[in-house]
Amino acid sequence: MTETFVVIGGGVGGGTAALALRTEGFTGRIVVVCEENRPPYSKPPLSKGVLRGRESPERTALRPKDWYDKKDIELITGVAAEHIDRDTGTVHLADGRELVYDKLLIATGGDARRMPGTDGVPGIFTLRTVEDSLAISERLKPGARVVVVGGGFIGAEVAASAVQMGCTVTVLEGLELPLQRMMPQMLGQLYMRMHRDKGVDFRTSVAITDFEHGPDGLVAHAADGSRYPADVIVIGVGMVPNDDIGLQAGLEVSNGIVVDGQCRTLDPDIFAIGDVANLPHPLIGERRRVEHWQNAQHRAKVAAKNMCGGNEEFLEVPRVWSDQYEVTIQITGVPEPLDKVYLRGDVDEWNFSAVLVRNGILRGCVAYNRTDDVRAVRRIMHDGLAVSLEHLTDPELDLTELADEAAAQKENA
């Protein structure tokens, strides 16, 4: 083959795609463009192992650098892709180089959402890169005052790590409850309770207006006049997809780069995956972006097949998870605030799941240290298994057994 496939992005999506292209038998030229000055790496450890100093940045790499050499994959690191010329099939890099492509994969991920007045202020950070994690980690000394703005997963993971490192931690959430926009009130209350039980001063309905940096450290100012002194402030108020390169190329962009079920944009030679891609989910009847590494990894494999001439659809029920303290929180399906919650397990021991039902239909599951329940619900939704609402919501019945029985019935029908 003489074709050239270019991958823009140095995260788990871009790195996995490069490997998958070789696995699919593509023998042409593969070039991976990484804006950061390191090979493709996984980001979940940044708020946990790397932040706590228990995992080296090198261990986050998907593969050693020489692995790419062995697979004849070209890595361009420390350089951003600035412009795509679809007429000539060319990617223009920030250092002036041009890459002519036959197929192009955009896996540019997203960037941390910023707050006004924080850029360049010493001691105020967002967390998105290895360098961010290392810079924050240096300041997380025992007794340090840490203020985290935002109670979502990134903010909460940082808070959990900081507490475990001996810091005094305050979380400032702007909404009445954390995760308020994505799940029922009861689950947001339990999430907050977990952190408070660990010693986090978790505050809600706090509108931060500005920040002060003085000789005595940092201060976050709230609209009600409250002041929150800190030695370090971490902003965790979400992320924005890095879709500008798709917009300037004339691709359809709406909360990310719009793709079809095969990860293909409106240009048949350009694909997009991961945090930057807005993909339809036929199994749930919705279009959305899923900000999770496993989603990027699995989409990368589908995109690689289709770049090589396949026509595979991405058919997965969304799934995300977060490790906080000794608890793994897992979410599958499409939880929404008005879902009806059916609990099973032991809430006080942080070993429970919540089956979520909307209009009499199973819509997902949220679990704390109950992996089997999440797998069962995901399987029921993915395979369209017929399980009665009465059985789904009965805490005495095992969800895995229900899924097995329904699968057997479907096979024998």
C-alpha positions, -999 to +999 in steps of 0.1 A: +000+000+000+011+036-007-017+052+012-011+075+042-034+076+072-030+105+096-042+105+132-045+138+150-044+133+188-021+118+214-047+104+238-060+068+242-081+072+211-053+082+188-028+057+201-054+028+200-063+037+165-027+035+153-024+000+168-058-010+154-049+000+119-019-023+119-040-051+135-065-046+106-037-052+081-030-017+070+006-016+057+007+019+044+021+050+062+006+059+096+014+093+112+002+102+147+004+139+155+006+146+193+004+182+205+020+172+238+057+164+238+051+127+246+037+095+230+000+088+233-010+082+269-040+074+292-053+102+313-073+086+341-042+082+363-036+119+362-062+126+390-052+095+410-019+076+408+002+104+391-013+131+413-006+111+445+030+103+433+023+066+432+025+062+394+052+077+371+041+097+341+059+071+319+036+044+331+006+062+316+020+057+281-001+033+260+031+019+245+068+026+248+081+049+221+102+022+205+070+001+200+058+027+174+091+024+156+087-014+155+053-010+140+065+015+115+042+042+130+056+078+128+051+099+159+052+136+157+052+150+192+052+185+206+035+199+175-002+209+170-022+203+139-035+237+130-055+234+098-071+208+075-073+215+038-099+190+025-095+201-011-059+189-012-062+163+016-035+180+037-030+186+074-010+217+082+011+216+113+022+245+136+058+240+126+051+245+089+051+208+080+023+195+058+010+159+058-009+147+028-035+121+038-057+095+022-077+090+054-077+112+084-088+105+120-095+134+144-090+124+180-082+158+196-102+152+228-111+182+248-097+209+270-105+218+306-131+245+308-115+277+321-129+303+346-123+341+340-094+355+358-075+323+364-051+321+334-015+325+346-023+329+383+002+310+404-014+282+423-046+279+402-048+249+380-069+228+357-062+191+352-059+178+317-022+169+310+007+151+327+023+185+333-009+197+351-009+167+373+027+170+383+024+207+390-006+202+413+010+172+430+040+193+440+016+215+461-004+187+478+017+186+510+001+174+543-019+203+557-021+222+525-054+240+520-069+228+487-100+243+472-116+224+443-141+243+422-166+218+408-179+186+422-180+165+391-158+134+386-125+153+379-130+176+408-141+148+431-111+126+421-087+154+429-104+160+462-102+123+471-065+122+462-057+154+481-075+141+513-056+109+511-024+129+509-032+147+541-045+180+527-075+200+540-099+200+512-130+221+503-151+214+473-172+243+460-201+231+437-222+257+420-254+236+418-276+226+446-262+190+444-232+175+426-240+157+393-274+174+394-277+176+357-270+139+350-286+118+377-314+117+403-312+138+434-308+109+457-277+098+440-261+132+441-268+133+479-251+100+484-221+111+463-217+142+484-222+122+516-193+099+507-169+128+504-181+144+536-176+111+554-140+112+543-134+147+557-141+169+526-158+202+533-183+197+504-203+229+498-231+234+472-249+264+457-216+283+458-212+308+429-175+317+426-171+352+412-133+358+412-100+349+427-074+368+446-036+361+448-017+378+476+011+374+500-009+351+522-019+328+493-050+324+472-086+333+479-117+322+460-145+348+463-182+337+462-212+358+452-226+357+488-194+374+501-178+342+514-141+338+511-122+305+507-085+308+514-063+282+497-027+272+490-038+256+458-070+259+437-081+233+411-108+242+386-129+212+377-159+226+359-160+203+329-144+203+295-150+216+260-143+195+229-114+205+208-135+208+177-121+240+162-100+221+136-132+204+124-151+237+123-125+254+102-124+224+078-161+228+071-172+197+089-204+196+108-199+207+144-225+206+172-211+200+207-183+182+190-176+169+155-207+152+142-201+117+130-223+088+119-225+053+135-193+044+117-173+073+132-173+090+098-178+128+093-197+143+064-163+139+045-160+102+038-122+103+042-123+120+077-133+102+109-136+114+145-136+096+178-134+101+216-143+132+235-144+154+204-169+132+185-207+135+187-220+101+178-255+086+175-263+057+199-290+036+182-294+014+213-305+044+234-320+065+206-299+095+213-268+114+200-242+125+224-205+128+233-192+104+259-162+117+279-145+085+289-113+067+279-130+033+272-154+050+248-124+065+229-106+032+229-136+012+216-145+038+190-109+038+178-111+002+169-143+007+150-129+037+131-098+018+122-118-010+106-138+015+086-108+035+075-096+002+061-128-002+041-151-017+066-187-007+075-189-015+112-214+004+134-205+015+168-231-001+190-224+003+227-245+014+256-225+043+272-205+034+302-182+056+324-166+051+358-146+069+384-123+057+412-126+077+444-111+065+477-117+028+479-149+031+458-154+025+421-184+044+408-198+030+375-225+044+353-241+028+323-270+039+301-284+074+300-293+085+336-313+116+339-325+136+370-361+125+368-354+088+366-370+066+393-344+050+415-345+014+427-317+006+452-301-028+458-272-036+482-258-018+512-256+020+509-239+024+543-211+001+532-208+018+498-217-014+480-249-008+462-264-001+428-293+020+416-314+007+387-329+036+369-363+035+352-379+062+331-415+059+319-415+022+328-384+016+307-349+006+320-325+035+312-294+027+331-276+018+363-253+036+388-232+014+410-208+018+439-185-013+440-212-034+423-196-042+389-218-072+382-250-052+384-236-027+359-226-054+335-260-071+338-279-039+331-256-030+302-261-064+287-299-063+291-299-029+273-274-038+246-290-072+237-326-060+241-333-087+266-368-090+279-367-086+317-398-075+335-398-042+354-410-061+384-379-083+384-355-055+375-367-035+405-367-063+430-336-059+452-338-096+462-332-109+426-298-112+411-294-090+380-268-113+364-291-143+368-320-123+353-299-114+323-288-150+319-324-163+320-336-136+295-307-144+271-316-181+273-352-174+266-343-152+237-320-179+222-347-206+225-375-184+212 
